[in-house]
Amino acid sequence: MKQQLEKIRQEALDALGAVKSADELDALRVRFLGKKGELTGVLKMMGKLSAEERPVMGLVANNVRAAIEEQLEKTRASLKEKALEAKLRAEAVDVTIPGDPVRLGHRHPMNIALDEAKELFISMGFEILDGPEVELADYNFTRLNIAENHPSRDRSDTFYITDDEEVLLRTQTSPMQIRAMERIKNPPIRILAPGRVYRKDEVDATHSPMFHQIEGLVIDKGVTMADLKGTLETLIKAMYGEDSVIRFRPHHFPFTEPSCEVDVQCFKCRGAGCPTCKGEGWIELLGAGMVHPKVLAGCGIDPEIYSGFAFGIGLERMAMRRFQIGDLRMIFENDVRFLEQF
C-alpha cells in the first residue's frame, strides 16, 4: 500500500507540473482527491490492515494528500498570475500613440433659434415655463374661449387620447397661459412657454403633424396693442436683421380680441412668390392679439383693471427664416449633410 501511495503522489505532482489551464487543474483534483479519486480508493483498503499498520499507513496517506494539495495551490496561484499577465499584455495601451480625434456635435438649428428667442425674452423680463404635452381639453380649448363647435376641436384636426375627447395631445402651448395665470394670480405676468405641439396637418414644405411653438403672455395694467407690436418687431428684427420686412394682418382667434397674424417676407423669393411661400411672397410666422376679457376673468383676473397680449410662434418657421431653410421637412430628417451646415 505504501508503494501505491508513493506512486499516486509522484503521478499527481508530475501531472500538476504540466497543467496549462484551470479546467485541467480541476480535473486532476477530482482524479486524485475526489470522492472516487485514486487516493480515496487506496484509503478504503485501510480496513484490511492490522492495527499496527494502520497508523503508519494513515500518516503516509496524510503526507501524500498534503503534498498533492500544496502543489494544487501552487499551480492554481501560478495559473492566476499567468492569466493576469496575459490580460495586462492584451489590454496594454501605448500612451505615446496619438489618440483618435473626437468629433463634437453642435446644436440643432431649431435649438439655436429657440435659445436666441429665449435669451431675448429673458432680457425683457420674461419667465420660461414648461408644461405637459398630454393636455386636458379644458385647458387646451374651453378656458381659452374656444367653443365646442370650433373646427380646431374636431377629430380631423386634433389627436385625442380618450374617446370622450377630454384628453389630447396639445395643439398649442397656449394652455400654459392658463396655467401661468392660475399659478401667479397677481399680475404683472410675463411668461414664455416653448414646446412640442401636435395637429393633424399633412406634411409639406411648411407643415408637420408634430412641430414646436413658442407662446408668450404679458398681463399688466395699461398693456396695449402697441406693446404687442413693439415686442414682436423687437423679436423679429433681432432674429432676422433690422431690414426684415414684417406685416400685421387683422385676424380672429377666440382667445384674443382684437387679433392679428404676423407675416415675414419670404427669404427665398423676397416677396416675388415661390414654392416655399406658396406663391404669396410672405410666410406666416405667428398669431397674436390682446387677451380676451373672458380668458382673464376665467382665471380670476379682473379685465377692468388688467389687460394683456399673447402670441404664438412656430419655432420651425422661425428657424427656416433664420437659416434660410427652404423645406421644413429637412429639420426633422436628421440628414447629417444638412445639419453639418450649421
Secondary structure, 3 states (H helix, E strand, C coil): CHHHHHHHHHHHHHHHHCCCCHHHHHHHHHHHHCCCCHHHHHHHHHHHCCCCHHHHHHHHHHHHHHHHHHHHHHHHHHHHHHHHHHHHHHCCCCCCCCCCCCCCCCCCHHHHHHHHHHHHHHHCCCEECCCCCEEEHHHHCHHHCCCCCCHHHCCCCCCECCCCCCEEECCCCCHHHHHHHHHHCCCCEEEEEEEEEECCCCCCCCCCCEEEEEEEEEEECCCCHHHHHHHHHHHHHHHHCCCCCEEEEEEEECCEEEEEEEEEECCCCCCCCCCCCCCCCEEEEEEEEEECHHHHHHCCCCCCCCEEEEEEEEHHHHHHHHHCCCCCHHHHCCCHHHHCCC
